[in-house]
Amino acid sequence: MAETILHISLLISLLGILIATVRLFKGPKTCDRAVALDTMTLISISSIVLIALFAGRVIYIDAAMVYAILSFLGIVALARHIEGGI
């Protein structure tokens, strides 16, 4: 039962990444593309954590945390660049 729920949640995450990818390429403004990129990274982080639960490997959670920190720093740098601060 738990494996079925994990599989369904991974499929929903994949659907979310596909929708965000469409917004990333189709977005009329740079801000829309930045939000789509941030959404994709957040969904990817949650997928990595789900895979860690499914595989029973704790190291994947550490990798997800590092990816989250790098994603946050990247989005902050992108936001400052859009504002003209860099």
C-alpha positions in Angstrom: 0.0 0.0 0.0 2.8 2.4 0.9 4.6 1.7 -2.3 1.5 2.4 -4.4 1.2 5.8 -2.7 4.8 6.6 -3.4 4.4 5.6 -7.0 1.3 7.8 -7.3 3.1 10.7 -5.7 6.0 10.4 -8.0 3.7 10.4 -11.0 2.0 13.5 -9.7 5.4 15.1 -9.3 6.3 14.2 -12.8 3.1 15.9 -14.0 4.0 19.0 -12.1 7.4 19.1 -13.6 5.9 18.8 -17.1 3.5 21.7 -16.5 6.3 23.8 -15.1 8.5 23.0 -18.1 5.7 24.2 -20.4 5.5 27.5 -18.4 9.3 27.8 -18.5 9.4 27.7 -22.3 6.1 29.5 -22.9 6.3 32.2 -20.1 5.8 35.6 -21.6 8.0 37.4 -19.0 11.2 36.6 -17.3 9.5 36.5 -13.9 7.2 33.7 -15.1 10.1 31.7 -16.2 11.9 32.3 -12.8 8.8 31.1 -10.9 8.6 28.0 -13.2 12.3 27.2 -12.6 11.8 27.5 -8.9 8.7 25.3 -9.0 10.7 22.7 -10.9 13.5 22.7 -8.4 11.0 22.4 -5.5 9.3 19.5 -7.2 12.6 17.9 -7.9 13.7 18.2 -4.3 10.4 16.5 -3.1 10.9 13.8 -5.7 14.4 13.1 -4.4 13.1 12.8 -0.9 10.4 10.4 -2.1 13.0 8.3 -3.8 15.0 8.3 -0.6 12.0 7.0 1.3 11.3 4.4 -1.4 14.9 3.2 -1.6 15.6 3.5 2.1 18.7 5.6 1.6 19.3 8.5 4.0 22.1 9.9 1.8 19.6 11.1 -0.8 18.0 13.4 1.8 21.4 15.0 2.3 21.7 15.5 -1.4 18.2 17.0 -1.5 19.2 19.5 1.2 22.3 20.6 -0.7 20.2 20.9 -3.9 17.6 23.0 -1.9 20.3 25.4 -0.7 21.9 25.8 -4.1 18.4 26.3 -5.6 17.6 29.0 -3.1 20.9 30.8 -3.8 20.3 30.5 -7.5 16.8 32.0 -7.4 18.0 34.8 -5.1 20.8 35.6 -7.6 18.3 35.5 -10.5 15.9 37.8 -8.7 18.7 40.3 -8.0 19.7 40.1 -11.7 16.1 40.7 -12.8 15.9 43.8 -10.5 19.2 45.1 -11.8 21.0 44.7 -8.5 23.9 42.7 -9.8 
